[in-house]
Amino acid sequence: MSFLKFLLAFAILTGTRGDPFFGNNFLIPQSVELASYANAVVTSLNSARNSVSSYARFPPTSSASLRAGAITLQQYVGNVSQLVGGVYSELARAATDRTSAPAVVFTKISTQFAALKPLIQNSSFYIEDLARSFDYEGDSSVSNYFADRNERIRVNSHNLQVILQNVSTVIESIAGQGLNTQQFLSALSANGLLQQLLDAGQGAATASAEFADVVAQLAAAITQANNFRSTSNLRIQQSRTATNTAVNNYITSSNASFNSILTTTDSLFNHLKTLNDSFVFRWPLLLSEPVEQKLDLLNRSIENLIVNLHYRRQVVEDHFILTREVFQDANEPQQYLASEAELLTRRLVNVINPSACVVNFRTQFHALPATVQTVLTQCINSQLGLERSGASQVVSIANGFLRSYATEVYAGLEICFRHPFASMNECLEAIVAQIDFSGKFFLLDTLSSYLYEQVQSELFNCNSRLLQYIQNRGLRANCP
């Protein structure tokens, strides 16, 4: 330190004899260079702040994560620009000050450092928010960049503070000698402290320029991602709305088909009951037990059919509930598209590790919601076609076969009433022994069961196939 005092004294003695070196209009070259570096830091940080300043009032609206990330980015960059920029702004003023005492200008720098300290200590909250908003599936490039940048701010600030503490020690040692800042800086150049300030300023200028460039790229990427997401949200919502409409129409049409079966079988039941009642009531006490059992079997067969169909009504209702859950509430293909839209949004924002595949995939992705709707509509139309055809067959069997069959059976029994009374039951027993009532109605029962318990369940296979198709055509499969 004694050597430095000697240098300072020498500078004072040689600079007070009319030498323009100590005039108020003179700046030593190193001061000009230091001011240039410090001002470059301020300019770069202001540029970074301006790149994201609009997010304070107009953040992105297409995605909650994009909105949160943009707001956090604006706040973090704004604080860095204000607080780090404040340090270097004072450093630039100190470097070009011609009149003030060194203690005054360097105290102002220390004050700015005190304001910067809370940001350095609490910046992890910003980094965590950025990670939640921009990181994805194992890639944390964006938040890692800002974590690294924040660590560099901490290290650079610490190093600059150490240099300034050494400068403060020198200031204390020459207190009362009347040096202005330029005289003081000139003397500092003799022991390397000024060069250390220059090196710190140059490093900060380079780092801040790179920081401003990344922030500008990130702001542009956020705009691009917001535009992509807005379009994606609209198309996914349009597809979801169309799906809901298609499913509601399917349920209405499917319900109508099933009701046509119920109406037909109810009519068949009433017809058979009328036939049976008119037959039995003619000779209520004269029919033999085998004949009564056979006719009773006819009644039970149609009653069992009706019971089964009404039970199947609950099966159909459950199917409709499940259909809504699968295609409207869960809607896995649409949910997968929504998750991929979020992933693509985050990957578009990743300017640290960019992907040309992701950028080019946007057009292909935007076509997927319409594809989902087209395929689903085809599935539903095919399903409706099967159900309508099946219902038509059931109605045809009931009306065209069973109704006529039962009518002919009873008509065939009429001949027995023309026999002598003693042989009437023998005639009836011979005829009814050849009749298979249960088998005929079992055919109708089986057909309706197949139609509404097996054919309907096949609709859900469409959902599985569609989900697999979307997964194979999506972002994860094509841009790993």
C-alpha positions as CSV (number, residue, x, y, z in Angstrom):
1,M,0.0,0.0,0.0
2,S,3.0,2.3,0.7
3,F,4.0,1.9,-3.0
4,L,0.5,2.9,-4.1
5,K,0.6,6.0,-1.8
6,F,3.9,6.9,-3.5
7,L,2.3,6.5,-6.9
8,L,-0.7,8.6,-5.9
9,A,1.6,11.3,-4.4
10,F,3.7,11.3,-7.6
11,A,0.5,11.6,-9.7
12,I,-0.6,14.6,-7.6
13,L,2.8,16.3,-7.7
14,T,3.2,15.9,-11.4
15,G,-0.5,16.8,-12.2
16,T,-0.9,20.1,-10.3
17,R,1.6,22.2,-12.3
18,G,-0.7,23.2,-15.2
19,D,-0.7,19.8,-16.8
20,P,-3.9,19.4,-18.7
21,F,-4.1,15.8,-17.5
22,F,-5.8,17.1,-14.4
23,G,-8.2,19.5,-16.2
24,N,-11.9,19.1,-15.9
25,N,-12.2,18.3,-19.6
26,F,-9.8,15.4,-19.6
27,L,-10.6,11.7,-19.4
28,I,-7.9,9.1,-19.3
29,P,-8.3,6.5,-22.0
30,Q,-8.9,3.6,-19.6
31,S,-11.8,5.6,-18.1
32,V,-13.4,6.1,-21.5
33,E,-13.0,2.4,-22.2
34,L,-14.5,1.5,-18.8
35,A,-17.5,3.8,-19.4
36,S,-18.0,2.3,-22.8
37,Y,-18.2,-1.2,-21.3
38,A,-20.5,-0.1,-18.5
39,N,-22.8,1.7,-20.9
40,A,-22.9,-1.3,-23.1
41,V,-24.1,-3.3,-20.2
42,V,-26.9,-0.8,-19.5
43,T,-27.8,-0.6,-23.2
44,S,-28.0,-4.4,-23.5
45,L,-30.1,-4.8,-20.4
46,N,-32.5,-2.0,-21.4
47,S,-32.8,-3.8,-24.8
48,A,-33.6,-7.0,-23.0
49,R,-36.2,-5.3,-20.8
50,N,-37.8,-3.6,-23.8
51,S,-38.1,-7.0,-25.6
52,V,-40.5,-8.3,-22.9
53,S,-41.9,-5.1,-21.4
54,S,-45.3,-5.6,-23.2
55,Y,-45.9,-8.7,-21.1
56,A,-46.6,-6.5,-18.1
57,R,-49.9,-5.4,-19.7
58,F,-50.4,-7.8,-22.5
59,P,-49.1,-11.3,-21.7
60,P,-50.0,-14.3,-23.9
61,T,-53.5,-15.6,-23.5
62,S,-53.5,-18.9,-25.3
63,S,-51.8,-21.0,-22.6
64,A,-51.7,-20.7,-18.8
65,S,-48.1,-21.8,-18.7
66,L,-47.1,-19.4,-21.5
67,R,-48.8,-16.6,-19.8
68,A,-47.2,-17.4,-16.4
69,G,-43.8,-17.8,-18.0
70,A,-44.0,-14.6,-20.0
71,I,-45.0,-12.6,-16.9
72,T,-42.2,-14.1,-14.8
73,L,-39.7,-13.5,-17.6
74,Q,-40.8,-9.8,-17.8
75,Q,-40.4,-9.4,-14.1
76,Y,-37.1,-11.1,-13.9
77,V,-35.6,-9.3,-16.9
78,G,-37.0,-6.0,-15.7
79,N,-35.4,-6.4,-12.3
80,V,-32.1,-7.5,-13.8
81,S,-32.2,-4.5,-16.1
82,Q,-33.0,-2.1,-13.3
83,L,-30.7,-3.4,-10.6
84,V,-27.7,-4.7,-12.5
85,G,-28.1,-1.9,-14.9
86,G,-28.1,0.5,-11.9
87,V,-24.7,-0.8,-10.8
88,Y,-23.1,-0.3,-14.2
89,S,-24.8,3.0,-14.8
90,E,-23.1,4.3,-11.7
91,L,-19.9,2.7,-12.8
92,A,-20.1,4.5,-16.1
93,R,-20.7,7.8,-14.4
94,A,-17.8,7.1,-12.1
95,A,-15.5,6.4,-15.0
96,T,-16.3,9.7,-16.6
97,D,-16.6,11.9,-13.5
98,R,-14.2,14.9,-13.6
99,T,-15.1,16.8,-10.5
100,S,-16.4,14.6,-7.7
101,A,-14.4,13.1,-5.0
102,P,-13.8,9.3,-5.5
103,A,-15.5,8.5,-2.2
104,V,-18.7,10.0,-3.5
105,V,-18.9,8.2,-6.8
106,F,-17.9,4.8,-5.5
107,T,-20.3,5.0,-2.6
108,K,-23.1,5.4,-5.2
109,I,-21.9,2.1,-6.8
110,S,-22.0,0.4,-3.4
111,T,-25.5,1.7,-2.8
112,Q,-26.6,0.1,-6.1
113,F,-25.0,-3.2,-5.1
114,A,-27.0,-3.1,-1.9
115,A,-30.2,-2.8,-4.0
116,L,-29.0,-5.7,-6.2
117,K,-28.4,-8.1,-3.3
118,P,-32.1,-9.2,-2.7
119,L,-32.5,-10.1,-6.4
120,I,-29.4,-12.4,-6.2
121,Q,-30.7,-14.0,-3.0
122,N,-34.3,-14.5,-4.1
123,S,-33.9,-15.2,-7.8
124,S,-34.5,-18.9,-7.3
125,F,-38.2,-18.1,-7.2
126,Y,-38.0,-16.7,-10.7
127,I,-36.1,-19.7,-12.0
128,E,-38.5,-22.2,-10.5
129,D,-41.4,-20.3,-12.1
130,L,-39.7,-20.4,-15.4
131,A,-39.0,-24.1,-15.0
132,R,-42.7,-24.8,-14.4
133,S,-43.7,-22.7,-17.4
134,F,-41.1,-23.6,-20.0
135,D,-39.4,-26.9,-19.2
136,Y,-40.8,-30.1,-20.5
137,E,-40.3,-33.9,-20.3
138,G,-36.8,-33.9,-19.1
139,D,-35.6,-30.8,-21.0
140,S,-34.8,-27.8,-18.8
141,S,-32.7,-25.8,-21.2
142,V,-34.6,-22.5,-20.7
143,S,-34.6,-22.5,-16.9
144,N,-31.1,-23.9,-16.8
145,Y,-30.0,-20.9,-19.0
146,F,-31.5,-18.4,-16.6
147,A,-30.2,-20.3,-13.6
148,D,-26.7,-20.2,-15.1
149,R,-27.1,-16.5,-16.1
150,N,-28.2,-15.7,-12.5
151,E,-25.2,-17.5,-11.1
152,R,-23.0,-15.5,-13.4
153,I,-24.6,-12.3,-12.2
154,R,-23.9,-13.5,-8.6
155,V,-20.2,-14.4,-9.4
156,N,-19.6,-11.2,-11.4
157,S,-21.2,-9.0,-8.8
158,H,-19.1,-10.6,-6.1
159,N,-15.9,-10.2,-8.1
160,L,-16.7,-6.6,-8.9
161,Q,-17.5,-6.0,-5.2
162,V,-14.1,-7.4,-4.2
163,I,-12.4,-5.0,-6.7
164,L,-14.5,-2.1,-5.4
165,Q,-13.6,-3.0,-1.8
166,N,-10.0,-2.8,-2.7
167,V,-10.7,0.5,-4.3
168,S,-12.5,1.7,-1.2
169,T,-9.4,0.8,0.9
170,V,-7.3,3.0,-1.4
171,I,-9.8,5.8,-1.2
172,E,-9.6,5.7,2.6
173,S,-5.8,5.8,2.4
174,I,-5.7,9.0,0.4
175,A,-8.5,10.8,2.2
176,G,-8.0,14.6,2.4
177,Q,-5.6,14.8,-0.6
178,G,-8.2,16.5,-2.8
179,L,-8.1,14.1,-5.7
180,N,-11.0,14.1,-8.2
181,T,-12.1,10.8,-9.7
182,Q,-10.0,11.1,-12.9
183,Q,-6.9,11.7,-10.9
184,F,-7.8,8.8,-8.6
185,L,-8.5,6.5,-11.6
186,S,-5.2,7.5,-13.2
187,A,-3.4,6.5,-10.1
188,L,-5.3,3.2,-9.8
189,S,-4.1,2.3,-13.3
190,A,-0.6,2.0,-11.8
191,N,-1.4,-0.9,-9.5
192,G,-3.7,-2.9,-11.8
193,L,-7.0,-2.1,-10.1
194,L,-8.3,-0.1,-13.0
195,Q,-7.4,-2.9,-15.3
196,Q,-9.4,-5.3,-13.1
197,L,-12.4,-2.9,-13.4
198,L,-11.9,-2.9,-17.2
199,D,-11.8,-6.7,-17.3
200,A,-14.9,-6.9,-15.2
201,G,-16.7,-4.3,-17.4
202,Q,-15.7,-6.1,-20.6
203,G,-16.9,-9.4,-19.3
204,A,-20.2,-7.9,-18.2
205,A,-20.7,-6.2,-21.5
206,T,-20.2,-9.5,-23.4
207,A,-22.5,-11.4,-21.1
208,S,-25.2,-8.8,-21.1
209,A,-25.2,-8.6,-25.0
210,E,-25.6,-12.3,-25.1
211,F,-28.4,-12.1,-22.5
212,A,-30.2,-9.5,-24.4
213,D,-30.0,-11.6,-27.6
214,V,-31.4,-14.6,-25.9
215,V,-34.2,-12.6,-24.3
216,A,-35.1,-11.1,-27.7
217,Q,-35.1,-14.6,-29.2
218,L,-37.3,-15.9,-26.4
219,A,-39.7,-13.0,-26.8
220,A,-40.0,-13.8,-30.5
221,A,-40.5,-17.5,-29.7
222,I,-43.2,-16.7,-27.1
223,T,-45.1,-14.8,-29.8
224,Q,-44.7,-17.6,-32.2
225,A,-45.8,-20.2,-29.6
226,N,-48.8,-18.0,-28.6
227,N,-49.9,-17.8,-32.3
228,F,-49.5,-21.6,-32.7
229,R,-51.4,-22.3,-29.5
230,S,-54.3,-19.9,-30.3
231,T,-54.9,-21.7,-33.6
232,S,-54.5,-25.2,-31.9
233,N,-56.9,-24.3,-29.1
234,L,-59.5,-23.1,-31.6
235,R,-59.2,-26.2,-33.8
236,I,-59.2,-28.6,-30.9
237,Q,-62.3,-26.9,-29.4
238,Q,-64.1,-27.0,-32.7
239,S,-63.3,-30.7,-33.0
240,R,-64.5,-31.3,-29.4
241,T,-67.7,-29.4,-30.1
242,A,-68.3,-31.4,-33.2
243,T,-67.6,-34.6,-31.3
244,N,-70.1,-33.7,-28.6
245,T,-72.8,-33.0,-31.3
246,A,-72.0,-36.2,-33.1
247,V,-72.2,-38.3,-29.9
248,N,-75.5,-36.6,-28.9
249,N,-77.0,-37.3,-32.3
250,Y,-75.7,-40.9,-32.1
251,I,-77.4,-41.4,-28.8
252,T,-80.7,-40.0,-30.0
253,S,-80.6,-42.2,-33.2
254,S,-79.5,-45.3,-31.3
255,N,-82.2,-44.8,-28.7
256,A,-84.8,-44.5,-31.4
257,S,-83.6,-47.7,-33.0
258,F,-83.9,-49.6,-29.7
259,N,-87.3,-48.1,-29.0
260,S,-88.5,-49.4,-32.3
261,I,-87.6,-52.9,-31.1
262,L,-89.4,-52.3,-27.8
263,T,-92.5,-51.0,-29.6
264,T,-92.5,-54.0,-31.9
265,T,-92.0,-56.6,-29.2
266,D,-94.7,-55.0,-27.0
267,S,-97.0,-55.2,-30.0
268,L,-96.1,-58.8,-30.6
269,F,-96.7,-59.6,-26.9
270,N,-100.2,-58.0,-27.0
271,H,-101.0,-59.9,-30.2
272,L,-100.0,-63.2,-28.7
273,K,-101.8,-62.5,-25.5
274,T,-105.0,-61.7,-27.5
275,L,-104.6,-65.0,-29.5
276,N,-104.0,-67.1,-26.4
277,D,-106.7,-65.6,-24.3
278,S,-109.3,-66.0,-27.1
279,F,-108.2,-69.6,-27.5
280,V,-108.0,-70.6,-23.8
281,F,-111.2,-68.9,-22.8
282,R,-113.1,-70.9,-25.4
283,W,-112.4,-74.1,-23.6
284,P,-110.9,-73.1,-20.2
285,L,-111.7,-76.4,-18.5
286,L,-111.4,-78.9,-21.3
287,L,-107.8,-78.6,-22.4
288,S,-105.4,-81.3,-21.4
289,E,-102.4,-80.6,-19.2
290,P,-99.8,-81.0,-22.1
291,V,-101.7,-78.5,-24.2
292,E,-102.0,-76.0,-21.3
293,Q,-98.3,-76.4,-20.6
294,K,-97.4,-75.8,-24.2
295,L,-99.6,-72.7,-24.4
296,D,-98.2,-71.5,-21.1
297,L,-94.7,-71.9,-22.5
298,L,-95.7,-69.6,-25.4
299,N,-96.7,-67.0,-22.8
300,R,-93.6,-67.4,-20.8
301,S,-91.4,-67.2,-23.9
302,I,-92.8,-63.9,-24.9
303,E,-92.8,-62.6,-21.3
304,N,-89.2,-63.6,-20.9
305,L,-88.3,-61.8,-24.1
306,I,-90.1,-58.7,-22.9
307,V,-88.3,-58.9,-19.5
308,N,-84.9,-59.4,-21.2
309,L,-85.5,-56.5,-23.6
310,H,-86.5,-54.2,-20.8
311,Y,-83.4,-55.3,-18.9
312,R,-81.5,-54.6,-22.0
313,R,-82.9,-51.1,-21.9
314,Q,-80.7,-50.5,-18.8
315,V,-77.8,-52.0,-20.6
316,V,-78.4,-49.5,-23.4
317,E,-78.7,-46.6,-21.0
318,D,-75.4,-47.6,-19.4
319,H,-73.9,-47.8,-22.8
320,F,-75.0,-44.2,-23.5
321,I,-73.6,-43.0,-20.2
322,L,-70.2,-44.7,-21.0
323,T,-70.3,-43.3,-24.5
324,R,-70.5,-39.8,-23.1
325,E,-67.8,-40.5,-20.6
326,V,-65.4,-42.0,-23.3
327,F,-66.1,-39.6,-26.2
328,Q,-67.2,-36.4,-24.4
329,D,-65.8,-36.3,-20.9
330,A,-62.5,-38.2,-21.3
331,N,-62.1,-37.9,-25.1
332,E,-58.6,-39.4,-25.0
333,P,-57.6,-38.5,-28.5
334,Q,-58.5,-34.8,-27.9
335,Q,-56.9,-34.9,-24.5
336,Y,-53.7,-36.3,-26.1
337,L,-53.8,-33.5,-28.7
338,A,-54.2,-30.9,-26.0
339,S,-51.2,-32.4,-24.1
340,E,-49.2,-32.3,-27.4
341,A,-50.2,-28.8,-28.0
342,E,-48.8,-27.8,-24.6
343,L,-45.6,-29.8,-25.3
344,L,-45.2,-28.2,-28.7
345,T,-45.8,-24.8,-27.2
346,R,-43.0,-25.3,-24.7
347,R,-40.7,-26.7,-27.3
348,L,-41.3,-23.7,-29.5
349,V,-40.2,-21.5,-26.6
350,N,-36.9,-23.5,-26.2
351,V,-34.5,-21.1,-28.0
352,I,-31.6,-22.6,-26.1
353,N,-32.0,-26.0,-27.7
354,P,-34.2,-25.3,-30.7
355,S,-35.7,-27.9,-33.0
356,A,-36.4,-27.3,-36.7
357,C,-38.6,-30.4,-36.6
358,V,-40.8,-28.8,-34.0
359,V,-41.1,-25.5,-35.9
360,N,-42.0,-27.4,-39.1
361,F,-44.5,-29.7,-37.4
362,R,-47.0,-27.0,-36.6
363,T,-48.8,-27.3,-39.9
364,Q,-49.1,-31.1,-39.6
365,F,-50.3,-30.7,-36.0
366,H,-53.0,-28.2,-36.9
367,A,-54.5,-30.8,-39.3
368,L,-54.9,-33.5,-36.6
369,P,-58.0,-32.2,-34.8
370,A,-60.0,-32.3,-38.0
371,T,-58.7,-35.8,-38.7
372,V,-59.9,-36.9,-35.3
373,Q,-63.3,-35.5,-36.0
374,T,-63.5,-37.1,-39.5
375,V,-62.5,-40.5,-38.2
376,L,-64.8,-40.3,-35.2
377,T,-67.7,-39.3,-37.4
378,Q,-67.0,-42.3,-39.7
379,C,-67.0,-44.6,-36.7
380,I,-70.3,-43.2,-35.4
381,N,-72.0,-43.3,-38.8
382,S,-70.8,-46.9,-39.2
383,Q,-72.1,-47.8,-35.8
384,L,-75.4,-46.2,-36.5
385,G,-75.7,-48.1,-39.7
386,L,-75.1,-51.4,-37.9
387,E,-77.6,-50.6,-35.2
388,R,-80.3,-49.4,-37.6
389,S,-79.7,-52.5,-39.8
390,G,-79.8,-54.8,-36.8
391,A,-82.9,-53.1,-35.4
392,S,-84.6,-53.4,-38.8
393,Q,-83.8,-57.2,-38.8
394,V,-85.2,-57.6,-35.2
395,V,-88.4,-55.7,-36.2
396,S,-88.7,-57.8,-39.3
397,I,-88.3,-61.1,-37.5
398,A,-90.8,-60.0,-34.9
399,N,-93.4,-58.7,-37.4
400,G,-92.7,-60.7,-40.4
401,F,-92.0,-64.1,-38.8
402,L,-92.9,-64.5,-35.2
403,R,-96.2,-62.6,-35.4
404,S,-97.2,-64.7,-38.5
405,Y,-95.8,-67.8,-37.0
406,A,-97.9,-67.5,-33.8
407,T,-101.0,-66.6,-35.7
408,E,-100.6,-69.7,-37.9
409,V,-100.0,-71.9,-34.9
410,Y,-103.3,-70.9,-33.3
411,A,-105.1,-71.1,-36.6
412,G,-103.7,-74.6,-37.1
413,L,-105.2,-75.6,-33.8
414,E,-108.7,-74.7,-34.9
415,I,-109.1,-77.9,-36.8
416,C,-109.0,-79.8,-33.6
417,F,-112.2,-78.3,-32.5
418,R,-114.0,-80.0,-35.4
419,H,-112.9,-83.4,-34.1
420,P,-115.3,-85.4,-31.9
421,F,-115.0,-84.0,-28.4
422,A,-113.3,-87.1,-27.1
423,S,-110.4,-86.8,-29.5
424,M,-110.0,-83.0,-29.4
425,N,-107.2,-82.9,-26.9
426,E,-105.4,-85.8,-28.7
427,C,-105.4,-83.6,-31.8
428,L,-104.2,-80.6,-29.9
429,E,-101.5,-82.5,-28.2
430,A,-100.2,-83.9,-31.5
431,I,-100.0,-80.4,-33.0
432,V,-98.4,-78.6,-30.0
433,A,-95.8,-81.3,-29.6
434,Q,-94.3,-80.2,-32.8
435,I,-94.1,-76.5,-31.9
436,D,-90.9,-74.9,-30.6
437,F,-92.0,-71.7,-29.1
438,S,-89.0,-71.1,-26.9
439,G,-86.5,-71.6,-29.7
440,K,-88.2,-69.0,-31.9
441,F,-88.3,-66.4,-29.3
442,F,-84.8,-67.2,-28.2
443,L,-83.7,-66.3,-31.7
444,L,-85.1,-62.9,-31.3
445,D,-83.7,-62.5,-27.8
446,T,-80.3,-63.6,-29.0
447,L,-80.3,-61.2,-31.9
448,S,-81.3,-58.2,-29.8
449,S,-78.6,-59.2,-27.2
450,Y,-75.9,-59.3,-29.9
451,L,-77.0,-56.1,-31.3
452,Y,-77.1,-54.1,-28.1
453,E,-74.5,-55.7,-26.0
454,Q,-71.8,-56.7,-28.5
455,V,-72.3,-54.5,-31.6
456,Q,-72.6,-51.3,-29.4
457,S,-69.5,-52.2,-27.4
458,E,-67.5,-52.1,-30.7
459,L,-67.9,-48.4,-30.8
460,F,-65.3,-48.0,-28.1
461,N,-62.7,-49.9,-30.2
462,C,-62.9,-46.8,-32.5
463,N,-61.7,-44.7,-29.6
464,S,-58.7,-46.9,-29.0
465,R,-57.7,-47.1,-32.6
466,L,-58.1,-43.3,-33.0
467,L,-55.9,-42.7,-29.9
468,Q,-53.2,-45.0,-31.3
469,Y,-53.4,-43.2,-34.6
470,I,-53.0,-39.8,-33.0
471,Q,-50.1,-41.0,-30.9
472,N,-48.3,-42.3,-34.0
473,R,-49.0,-39.1,-35.9
474,G,-48.2,-36.7,-33.1
475,L,-45.3,-34.6,-32.0
476,R,-43.7,-37.1,-29.6
477,A,-43.5,-39.8,-32.3
478,N,-42.3,-37.5,-35.1
479,C,-40.0,-35.0,-33.3
480,P,-38.4,-36.9,-30.5
